[in-house]
């Protein structure tokens, strides 16, 4: 496993982290298998784990807490998120921060996460949604400063809404935010335009989420793929999204190098960008852990292939189904 310096925190984080959303809202999750997969990831050098209270209403945080307790001699970084008070994912333009992240609510959910994780200090606490119009509000800035001074949180971050990488730039300029989590993959390259340069300038940690575009960049979906009603993807992969996603993924298949899967190519594309400090694929099975962590071997994609993949950028804007 290779490690990268996580912005101004100075943390050395594994460039392949662990996304823990898979415990809630997805079908096919077996709790015992997930626990074994988490332990295997630590054995293979993964030390950055991204969860949220919203993943099973604290269940995912509790499982991460169990993992931290099992490996007391290893420094494992726990990143979690405060859910929006109005439970609206993503936030909407024009929404009031008083309805989404009032000060007392930020404190309340920090305490909840501390308890679920069974730790005295949270490494990285993130706002699970964000609107840049909230940047200048004093209340959130004052309360996170206080929580940091109290030793309850080491660093703060924002998780940017889907396909809105610029919806945090003024917030980053406040100097109160240490990390940003954004969708970045072969299709979603627009963070390179404005967000990544600013993060580089301000020395802010970058977490690339959704490396497989919710599964399409594994190359396994077809236009006939369906999901159970209980799986959130049943509402995300509506026909207009599924059909286009499959077509874009199919266009990549001729570019996959011999002996490599599309998923591996997708991860290597992300790791080729030095502005990204860690990427957090969801890994619910040991075989996924071993395959994904194995990509952190220092071997990059050929420059010619990277150039071709740049041409597969797919700029999208939020819709009623993009969530």
C-alpha positions in Angstrom: 0.0 0.0 0.0 1.2 3.5 -0.8 0.4 6.5 1.3 -0.1 10.2 0.6 0.0 13.3 2.8 -3.5 14.3 3.6 -3.3 18.1 3.1 -2.3 20.3 6.0 -3.3 17.6 8.5 0.0 15.9 7.7 -1.6 12.5 8.1 -0.2 9.7 6.0 -3.3 8.0 4.6 -3.6 5.0 2.4 -4.3 6.0 -1.2 -7.0 3.3 -1.2 -9.4 4.0 1.6 -12.6 2.2 2.6 -16.0 3.6 1.9 -18.5 2.2 4.4 -21.8 3.1 2.8 -22.3 -0.5 1.8 -23.8 -1.3 5.2 -27.0 0.7 4.4 -29.1 1.2 1.4 -27.5 -1.5 -0.8 -28.6 -5.1 -1.2 -26.2 -8.0 -0.9 -24.5 -6.9 2.4 -23.6 -9.6 4.9 -22.5 -8.1 8.2 -20.0 -10.8 9.1 -18.5 -10.7 5.6 -18.2 -7.0 5.9 -16.4 -7.3 9.2 -14.0 -9.8 7.7 -13.4 -7.5 4.7 -12.7 -4.6 7.0 -10.1 -6.6 9.0 -8.5 -7.8 5.8 -8.2 -4.2 4.5 -6.2 -3.3 7.7 -3.9 -6.3 7.1 -3.3 -5.0 3.6 -2.4 -1.5 4.8 -5.7 0.4 4.5 -5.8 3.1 7.3 -8.5 5.5 6.1 -12.2 4.6 6.8 -15.1 6.8 5.7 -18.4 6.3 7.3 -21.4 8.5 8.3 -24.2 8.5 10.9 -26.6 8.3 7.9 -25.2 4.9 7.0 -27.7 2.8 9.0 -28.4 5.5 11.5 -25.1 5.0 13.4 -24.7 1.2 12.6 -21.8 1.8 10.2 -20.1 4.0 12.8 -20.5 1.4 15.5 -18.9 -1.2 13.2 -16.0 1.1 12.5 -15.7 1.6 16.3 -15.3 -2.2 16.7 -12.6 -2.2 14.1 -10.7 0.6 15.8 -10.9 -1.4 19.1 -9.6 -4.6 17.4 -6.5 -2.8 16.1 -5.4 -0.6 19.0 -1.8 -0.5 18.0 -2.5 0.7 14.4 -3.3 4.3 13.5 -6.6 4.0 11.6 -8.2 7.3 10.6 -11.9 7.5 11.2 -13.8 10.0 9.0 -17.6 10.3 9.6 -20.3 12.8 8.7 -23.1 14.8 10.3 -26.4 14.2 8.5 -28.5 17.1 7.4 -31.1 17.9 10.1 -33.9 18.1 7.5 -32.7 14.7 6.1 -32.5 16.1 2.6 -29.8 14.5 0.5 -28.5 16.5 -1.4 -29.1 20.0 0.0 -31.0 22.3 -2.2 -29.9 25.7 -3.4 -31.5 28.4 -1.3 -31.9 26.2 1.7 -31.1 27.7 5.1 -28.2 26.4 7.2 -30.4 27.0 10.2 -32.6 24.1 8.8 -29.7 21.9 7.9 -26.8 22.4 10.3 -27.7 24.6 13.3 -25.0 24.9 15.9 -26.6 22.8 18.7 -27.3 20.1 16.1 -23.6 20.0 15.0 -22.7 19.5 18.7 -25.4 16.8 19.2 -24.3 14.7 16.2 -20.6 15.1 17.0 -21.4 13.6 20.4 -23.5 10.8 18.8 -20.6 9.9 16.5 -18.1 10.0 19.4 -20.3 7.5 21.2 -20.9 5.2 18.2 -17.2 5.2 17.3 -16.2 4.7 20.9 -13.4 7.3 20.6 -12.5 10.5 22.5 -11.6 12.3 19.3 -12.9 12.0 15.7 -10.2 12.3 13.1 -12.3 13.9 10.4 -15.9 15.1 10.8 -17.6 16.1 7.6 -20.8 17.9 6.7 -22.7 15.3 4.7 -24.2 17.9 2.3 -23.2 21.5 1.6 -24.2 24.8 0.0 -21.5 27.3 -0.6 -24.0 30.1 0.2 -23.4 29.1 3.9 -19.7 29.9 3.8 -19.9 33.3 5.5 -22.2 32.3 8.3 -20.5 32.7 11.7 -22.4 30.1 13.7 -21.0 26.9 12.0 -17.5 28.3 12.0 -17.7 29.2 15.7 -19.1 25.8 16.8 -16.6 23.7 14.8 -13.7 25.8 16.2 -15.0 25.2 19.7 -15.3 21.4 19.2 -11.8 21.3 17.8 -10.5 23.3 20.8 -12.3 20.8 23.1 -10.4 18.0 21.4 -13.5 16.3 20.1 -12.6 16.7 16.4 -9.2 16.9 14.8 -10.1 18.1 11.3 -13.2 19.2 9.5 -14.5 18.5 6.0 -17.3 19.0 3.5 -18.8 16.3 1.3 -19.8 18.1 -1.9 -23.1 17.3 -3.6 -23.1 15.1 -6.6 -21.9 16.9 -9.8 -21.4 20.2 -8.0 -17.7 20.3 -7.2 -17.6 24.1 -7.2 -20.3 24.4 -4.5 -17.8 24.7 -1.8 -15.0 27.0 -3.1 -15.9 30.0 -0.9 -16.2 27.7 2.1 -12.7 26.3 1.6 -11.4 29.9 1.5 -12.7 30.5 5.1 -9.7 28.5 6.3 -12.0 26.4 8.6 -12.1 23.3 6.3 -9.3 20.8 6.2 -10.7 18.3 3.7 -13.2 18.0 0.8 -14.9 14.8 -0.4 -16.0 14.9 -4.0 -17.1 12.6 -6.8 -14.1 12.0 -9.1 -13.7 9.3 -11.6 -13.2 8.7 -15.4 -16.5 10.2 -16.1 -16.6 13.0 -13.5 -13.4 14.9 -14.1 -14.8 18.4 -13.5 -13.2 18.7 -10.0 -10.0 19.2 -12.0 -11.2 22.6 -13.3 -11.5 24.7 -10.1 -11.7 22.5 -7.0 -8.4 20.6 -7.2 -6.4 23.7 -8.0 -7.8 25.5 -5.0 -7.2 22.5 -2.7 -3.7 22.4 -3.9 -3.3 26.1 -3.2 -4.8 25.8 0.3 -3.3 22.4 1.1 -6.6 20.8 1.7 -7.0 17.0 1.8 -9.0 15.5 -1.1 -11.1 12.3 -0.9 -12.4 11.0 -4.2 -15.6 9.1 -3.7 -17.7 7.1 -6.2 -14.7 5.8 -8.1 -16.8 3.3 -10.0 -19.7 5.7 -10.8 -22.0 3.7 -8.5 -21.1 0.5 -10.3 -21.1 1.4 -14.0 -17.3 1.7 -14.1 -17.0 -2.0 -13.2 -18.3 -2.7 -16.7 -20.8 -5.3 -15.4 -24.1 -3.4 -15.9 -26.3 -3.8 -18.9 -29.4 -1.9 -20.0 -31.4 -4.7 -18.5 -29.8 -4.5 -15.0 -32.3 -4.0 -12.2 -32.2 -3.5 -8.5 -34.6 -4.5 -5.7 -36.9 -1.7 -4.5 -35.1 -1.7 -1.2 -31.8 -0.8 -2.9 -31.3 3.0 -3.4 -29.9 2.3 -6.9 -33.4 1.4 -8.0 -34.3 5.1 -7.9 -30.9 6.3 -9.1 -30.5 4.1 -12.2 -33.8 5.2 -13.8 -33.8 4.3 -17.6 -32.4 7.7 -18.7 -29.5 7.3 -16.4 -28.9 3.5 -16.7 -29.0 3.5 -20.5 -26.5 6.4 -20.8 -24.3 5.0 -18.1 -24.0 1.7 -19.8 -23.3 3.3 -23.2 -20.5 5.4 -21.7 -19.0 2.4 -19.9 -19.2 0.2 -23.0 -17.3 2.8 -24.9 -14.4 2.3 -22.4 -14.1 -1.5 -22.9 -11.8 -1.4 -26.0 -9.3 0.7 -23.9 -8.9 -1.8 -21.0 -5.3 -3.1 -21.0 -4.8 -6.9 -21.3 -5.0 -8.6 -17.9 -6.8 -5.6 -16.3 -10.4 -5.1 -15.3 -12.4 -2.0 -15.9 -12.6 -1.4 -12.2 -8.8 -1.6 -11.9 -8.4 0.9 -14.7 -10.9 3.2 -13.0 -9.0 3.2 -9.8 -5.6 3.7 -11.5 -7.1 6.7 -13.4 -7.9 8.3 -10.0 -4.5 7.4 -8.5 -2.8 9.0 -11.5 -3.9 12.4 -10.2 -1.6 13.6 -7.4 -4.3 16.1 -6.2 -6.2 13.1 -4.8 -5.0 11.8 -1.5 -7.3 8.8 -1.0 -10.2 7.2 -2.9 -12.8 5.3 -1.0 -14.4 2.4 -3.0 -17.2 0.5 -1.2 -15.9 -3.0 -0.4 -18.3 -5.5 1.1 -16.4 -8.7 0.3 -12.8 -9.8 0.9 -12.2 -10.3 -2.8 -13.1 -6.7 -3.5 -10.7 -5.6 -0.7 -7.9 -7.6 -2.1 -8.5 -6.5 -5.7 -8.9 -2.8 -4.9 -6.0 -2.5 -2.4 -3.8 -4.4 -4.9 -4.1 -1.4 -7.2 -1.9 0.6 -4.8 1.3 -0.8 -6.2 2.9 2.3 -7.7 2.3 1.2 -11.3 0.5 3.8 -13.3 -1.5 3.7 -16.5 0.4 4.4 -19.7 0.4 8.1 -20.6 -1.3 7.4 -23.9 -4.1 5.6 -22.1 -4.5 8.4 -19.6 -4.8 10.8 -22.5 -7.5 8.7 -24.1 -9.4 8.4 -20.8 -9.5 12.1 -20.5 -11.6 12.2 -23.6 -14.3 10.2 -21.8 -15.2 13.1 -19.4 -18.9 13.2 -19.0 -20.2 16.5 -17.6 -23.6 16.1 -15.9 -25.9 18.4 -13.9 -28.0 17.4 -10.9 -31.5 16.1 -11.6 -34.5 15.0 -9.5 -33.0 11.4 -9.6 -29.3 12.1 -9.1 -29.5 12.2 -5.3 
